[in-house]
Amino acid sequence: MTLNSSVRYQAKPAFAYYAVSYKKRCGLGSLTISKRENLPAIMLTDSKNKFQRGMVYVFAILASLLIAPFCVIRYINGESANAVVDLAIVVVALSSAIYTYRLGQATQLVSNITALLYSSGAVAVAHLNEPIFVFWLFPALIANFFLLSAKAALLANILTILAITPIAAEVASNTERFAMIASLVMCGSMAYVFALLTHQQQALLQGYATQDTLTGLGNRRAMDEEIRSSMADFARNQTPVTLILLDLDFFKMVNDKFGHNTGDVVLVDLAHLLSKRIRRTDRVFRFGGEEFVVIARNTTLADALIIAEQLRVQIELELNDPDGALTASFGCAELHADETLEEWFVRADKAVYQAKQQGRNCVVAAD
């Protein structure tokens, strides 16, 4: 099925395609690029959860090595209450680590329990012993920022510090009382500032990892995630989804004649046009060079052809280089049952190839 229109140029030989390979991941298949692999994106995948998972493991190890011996020592010394508190910390820490290991990820519930256990345990130890045992609160205040969001950790630390104010009130010297509270507040405040800066840097790096630097559209990694999500939705609910691939016609001539700066301006203009014209439920990505991908969720092939034709017309009307109007060739492929990511993407890619062969500036439906 082809939607044709008048073209600006005569037909040329088929354009060169990017080398693309696929591999299985998450039971759906994942797109990987054999050229210019996005290493920062790979490194950032699930980095936050991996970090929280590591913190749960570290806490379990430290509890086993450093707190467990106190259970025996305190029990022998007749300090039953302290022994019970220490034992509870060790048991919950190990249970959380085992649960996280079996699940393969650190849930927010586990992180919350770990933070609550650490803070309440430190407070309990401080109340059951001499004021000097307040020092157990310092690692607890810091750990909260690794396990919780910055705001949640700040609230937890405020409550923790308030919980030990009765101990500070019992200290004879006003100087020592003030030093105890001030040191805890300083520790919590510095950890809070560090957590905020860290979260900002993570958000910035995540943006770098998922955005195309030139156009600001989603990049290949972001496209991969959206495709896998769409395929999962299709597998669960049979929600239709269609790939719309488009390639600017004779874009190499623009770069060769006017330079790459002009070519970059054209690509940015096209990105803005696509972002403005697609529906709210659609997602657009820059696949590479002059190739772009629109993922039309909850959209059949027939509807996607209409969307693609509308985009084709808008490009021809609004996108220009110094010589005049530019055009694009489109290929559309709806996801089929039991179809792999590779098969789906290749069908859409072949449709773009057919559009080029049929004179460019047209929309072709994949077989």
C-alpha positions as MATLAB code, in Angstrom:
seq = 'MTLNSSVRYQAKPAFAYYAVSYKKRCGLGSLTISKRENLPAIMLTDSKNKFQRGMVYVFAILASLLIAPFCVIRYINGESANAVVDLAIVVVALSSAIYTYRLGQATQLVSNITALLYSSGAVAVAHLNEPIFVFWLFPALIANFFLLSAKAALLANILTILAITPIAAEVASNTERFAMIASLVMCGSMAYVFALLTHQQQALLQGYATQDTLTGLGNRRAMDEEIRSSMADFARNQTPVTLILLDLDFFKMVNDKFGHNTGDVVLVDLAHLLSKRIRRTDRVFRFGGEEFVVIARNTTLADALIIAEQLRVQIELELNDPDGALTASFGCAELHADETLEEWFVRADKAVYQAKQQGRNCVVAAD';
ca = [
       0.000    0.000    0.000;
       1.481    3.342   -1.057;
       0.424    6.959   -0.660;
       2.120    8.910   -3.463;
       2.524   12.604   -4.176;
       4.540   14.816   -6.483;
       8.248   14.812   -5.762;
      10.934   17.391   -5.991;
      13.692   15.106   -7.239;
      14.021   12.199   -9.596;
      14.389    8.728   -8.118;
      17.887    7.837   -6.948;
      19.526    4.592   -5.840;
      18.483    3.310   -2.436;
      20.027    5.069    0.558;
      22.571    3.455    2.864;
      21.143    1.904    6.014;
      22.706    1.889    9.427;
      24.128   -1.390   10.629;
      21.682   -2.637   13.225;
      21.851   -5.803   15.303;
      19.376   -7.164   17.807;
      19.583   -9.291   20.884;
      17.115  -10.804   23.302;
      16.545   -8.974   26.587;
      13.731   -8.957   29.074;
      11.984  -11.608   27.010;
      11.161   -9.131   24.259;
      14.377   -8.407   22.467;
      16.417   -5.245   22.666;
      17.806   -2.964   20.020;
      21.546   -2.443   20.103;
      23.537   -0.388   17.653;
      26.762   -1.723   16.213;
      28.035    1.805   15.589;
      28.652    4.514   18.185;
      27.301    2.488   21.095;
      25.874    4.764   23.790;
      28.102    3.668   26.647;
      26.871    6.236   29.209;
      23.306    5.092   28.584;
      24.232    1.480   29.241;
      26.086    2.419   32.417;
      23.115    4.396   33.696;
      20.596    1.596   33.165;
      18.883    0.929   36.483;
      21.814    2.620   38.230;
      19.685    4.027   41.034;
      18.148    0.657   41.859;
      21.521   -1.049   41.697;
      22.901    1.505   44.112;
      20.031    1.041   46.561;
      20.402   -2.714   46.256;
      24.074   -2.367   47.073;
      23.260   -0.286   50.130;
      20.913   -2.992   51.419;
      23.681   -5.563   50.974;
      26.290   -3.337   52.622;
      24.041   -2.714   55.603;
      23.464   -6.462   55.998;
      27.204   -7.161   55.867;
      28.054   -4.406   58.334;
      25.268   -5.492   60.669;
      26.571   -9.064   60.596;
      30.193   -8.114   61.188;
      29.897   -5.146   63.546;
      26.547   -5.430   65.355;
      26.062   -9.195   65.665;
      29.002   -9.576   68.098;
      27.317   -7.077   70.428;
      24.308   -9.417   70.679;
      26.512  -12.046   72.337;
      28.538   -9.606   74.424;
      25.479   -7.782   75.768;
      23.650  -11.036   76.487;
      26.634  -12.339   78.444;
      26.814   -9.059   80.352;
      23.131   -9.301   81.227;
      22.081   -6.387   79.016;
      19.054   -8.171   77.592;
      17.285   -5.106   76.159;
      20.386   -4.021   74.260;
      20.924   -7.561   73.025;
      17.369   -7.744   71.689;
      17.733   -4.430   69.852;
      21.017   -5.528   68.265;
      19.577   -8.907   67.307;
      16.510   -7.288   65.727;
      18.735   -5.021   63.625;
      20.828   -7.957   62.390;
      17.812  -10.184   61.625;
      15.907   -7.518   59.693;
      19.061   -6.438   57.827;
      19.794   -9.998   56.707;
      16.147  -10.652   55.835;
      16.010   -7.513   53.690;
      19.213   -8.493   51.895;
      17.971  -12.031   51.191;
      14.620  -10.748   49.938;
      16.334   -8.176   47.703;
      18.710  -10.795   46.303;
      15.888  -13.174   45.427;
      13.768  -10.418   43.930;
      16.688   -9.037   41.940;
      15.967   -5.436   42.863;
      15.615   -3.183   45.872;
      11.993   -2.180   46.307;
      11.133    1.103   47.950;
       9.510   -0.852   50.769;
      12.806   -2.605   51.536;
      14.659    0.719   51.423;
      12.105    2.275   53.773;
      12.332   -0.631   56.204;
      16.136   -0.538   56.165;
      16.202    3.210   56.826;
      13.601    2.917   59.592;
      15.479    0.040   61.187;
      18.799    1.830   61.102;
      17.440    5.095   62.524;
      15.224    3.577   65.214;
      17.940    1.122   66.186;
      20.467    3.912   66.616;
      17.975    5.898   68.713;
      17.193    2.857   70.855;
      20.871    2.122   71.452;
      21.457    5.750   72.443;
      18.587    5.685   74.957;
      19.589    2.340   76.461;
      23.206    3.363   77.043;
      25.373    6.314   77.979;
      25.047    9.605   76.014;
      28.284    8.814   74.209;
      26.399    6.141   72.235;
      24.732    8.960   70.290;
      27.592    8.530   67.828;
      25.604    5.624   66.309;
      23.256    8.221   64.860;
      25.873    9.683   62.506;
      26.031    6.731   60.091;
      22.247    6.420   60.329;
      21.755   10.051   59.274;
      24.008    9.570   56.255;
      22.575    6.177   55.270;
      19.058    7.610   55.093;
      20.043    9.781   52.140;
      21.310    6.733   50.265;
      18.127    4.766   50.887;
      15.395    7.406   50.671;
      14.573   10.428   48.559;
      16.179   13.651   49.737;
      12.950   15.027   51.251;
      12.028   11.741   52.938;
      15.546   11.380   54.344;
      15.458   14.959   55.651;
      12.188   14.275   57.464;
      13.517   10.990   58.869;
      16.661   12.711   60.132;
      14.699   15.524   61.788;
      12.585   12.973   63.634;
      15.702   11.011   64.581;
      17.412   14.080   66.029;
      14.250   15.058   67.912;
      14.112   11.549   69.358;
      17.454   11.970   71.098;
      16.799   15.432   72.532;
      15.842   13.855   75.905;
      19.364   12.435   76.048;
      20.853   15.857   75.319;
      18.677   17.332   78.084;
      20.271   14.962   80.581;
      23.796   16.136   79.761;
      25.060   18.327   82.583;
      27.030   20.823   80.528;
      25.234   23.261   78.245;
      28.278   23.228   75.966;
      28.166   19.442   75.601;
      24.417   19.528   75.071;
      24.738   22.109   72.301;
      27.699   20.271   70.753;
      25.699   17.031   70.602;
      22.721   18.595   68.805;
      24.827   20.890   66.608;
      27.040   18.067   65.345;
      24.010   15.959   64.408;
      22.333   18.887   62.639;
      25.525   19.689   60.725;
      25.943   16.081   59.673;
      22.344   15.836   58.487;
      22.469   19.197   56.689;
      25.666   18.393   54.813;
      24.293   15.003   53.808;
      21.095   16.695   52.585;
      22.998   19.154   50.389;
      25.125   16.321   49.010;
      22.000   14.272   48.245;
      20.363   17.167   46.395;
      23.454   17.731   44.252;
      23.719   14.020   43.556;
      20.069   13.787   42.484;
      20.512   16.785   40.183;
      23.566   15.198   38.590;
      21.703   11.910   38.136;
      18.841   13.701   36.410;
      21.296   15.541   34.172;
      23.139   12.354   33.237;
      19.849   10.567   32.617;
      18.921   13.359   30.213;
      22.253   13.004   28.410;
      21.720    9.255   28.205;
      18.237    9.419   26.694;
      18.261   12.607   24.591;
      19.799   13.264   21.209;
      22.254   16.097   21.755;
      21.448   17.923   18.512;
      17.663   17.774   18.309;
      16.649   17.192   21.918;
      14.496   14.236   20.862;
      14.762   10.833   22.443;
      17.802    8.880   21.291;
      18.230    5.212   20.451;
      18.247    4.085   24.066;
      15.035    5.967   24.795;
      13.526    4.508   21.632;
      14.559    1.017   22.702;
      12.847    1.437   26.075;
       9.660    2.780   24.479;
       9.565   -0.044   21.929;
       9.980   -2.713   24.590;
       7.273   -1.061   26.669;
       4.949   -1.002   23.652;
       5.662   -4.655   22.892;
       4.965   -5.594   26.506;
       1.655   -3.709   26.374;
       0.778   -5.504   23.155;
       1.626   -8.887   24.692;
      -0.543   -8.202   27.762;
      -3.534   -6.396   26.275;
      -3.160   -6.741   22.480;
      -2.967   -2.953   22.276;
      -1.981   -2.132   18.674;
       1.219   -0.213   18.054;
       2.772    0.917   14.792;
       6.287    2.022   13.876;
       6.557    5.020   11.565;
      10.046    5.383   10.124;
      10.981    8.420    8.047;
      14.095    9.439    6.196;
      14.796   12.850    4.682;
      15.206   12.688    0.927;
      18.605   13.661   -0.480;
      19.816   14.997    2.839;
      23.410   14.281    1.845;
      23.027   16.849   -0.924;
      22.118   19.466    1.689;
      25.287   18.764    3.673;
      27.452   18.632    0.554;
      26.078   21.855   -0.929;
      25.491   24.050    2.110;
      27.619   22.463    4.830;
      26.882   20.487    7.969;
      25.795   23.545    9.935;
      22.905   24.048    7.551;
      22.191   20.331    7.713;
      22.034   20.521   11.503;
      19.568   23.396   11.305;
      17.382   21.314    9.006;
      17.455   18.382   11.434;
      16.560   20.616   14.378;
      13.708   22.177   12.391;
      12.429   18.720   11.481;
      12.583   17.622   15.121;
      10.522   20.656   16.170;
       8.030   20.013   13.388;
       7.588   16.364   14.350;
       7.260   17.185   18.056;
       4.608   19.787   17.250;
       2.608   17.621   14.850;
       2.495   14.220   16.542;
      -0.249   13.284   18.986;
       0.239   13.387   22.743;
       0.307    9.591   22.887;
       3.003    9.295   20.202;
       6.730    9.362   20.802;
       9.342   10.592   18.342;
      13.047    9.717   18.317;
      16.087   10.442   16.212;
      17.421    7.085   15.085;
      20.569    8.481   13.494;
      21.616   10.902   10.773;
      18.467   11.982    8.926;
      16.401    9.009   10.104;
      13.609    9.486   12.640;
      11.178    7.082   14.307;
       7.647    7.724   15.551;
       6.094    5.094   17.836;
       2.328    5.347   17.521;
       0.810    3.475   20.465;
      -2.769    2.254   20.447;
      -2.706    2.838   16.692;
      -3.501    0.456   13.848;
      -1.666    0.461   10.534;
      -4.541    2.259    8.804;
      -4.487    5.072   11.344;
      -0.693    5.253   11.268;
      -0.754    5.708    7.497;
      -2.988    8.738    7.943;
      -0.622   10.154   10.595;
       2.395    9.534    8.376;
       0.727   11.185    5.387;
      -0.120   14.237    7.478;
       3.508   14.448    8.642;
       4.747   14.026    5.062;
       2.579   16.912    3.876;
       3.674   19.157    6.749;
       7.333   18.424    6.062;
       6.923   19.295    2.387;
       5.135   22.532    3.307;
       7.245   23.713    6.236;
      10.746   22.209    5.997;
      13.217   24.041    3.781;
      16.866   24.389    2.935;
      18.306   27.435    1.078;
      17.169   25.875   -2.248;
      13.572   25.324   -1.196;
      11.287   22.641    0.157;
      12.523   19.318    1.483;
      10.686   16.002    1.524;
      10.799   12.708    3.429;
      10.003    9.060    2.719;
       7.950    7.042    5.215;
       7.530    3.382    6.106;
       4.864    2.066    8.497;
       4.656   -1.348   10.170;
       2.116   -2.504   12.754;
       3.336   -5.010   15.324;
       2.137   -8.541   14.605;
       1.494  -11.324   17.105;
       4.584  -13.421   17.915;
       6.763  -10.961   15.997;
      10.210  -10.174   17.343;
      11.588   -6.682   17.625;
      14.038   -7.419   14.816;
      11.320   -8.610   12.454;
       9.093   -5.644   13.254;
      11.793   -3.044   12.757;
      13.096   -4.667    9.570;
       9.611   -4.619    8.003;
       9.305   -0.886    8.669;
      12.830   -0.356    7.359;
      12.012   -2.197    4.145;
       8.929   -0.042    3.702;
      11.125    3.075    3.804;
      13.370    1.421    1.199;
      10.346    0.814   -1.006;
       9.289    4.447   -0.617;
      12.712    5.521   -1.836;
      12.485    3.149   -4.777;
       9.029    4.403   -5.726;
      10.123    8.004   -6.112;
      10.495    9.302   -2.560;
       8.185   11.731   -0.743;
       5.584    9.050   -0.157;
       4.240    6.708    2.546;
       4.521    2.932    2.201;
       2.857    0.308    4.383;
       4.937   -2.725    5.284;
       3.780   -6.158    4.180;
];
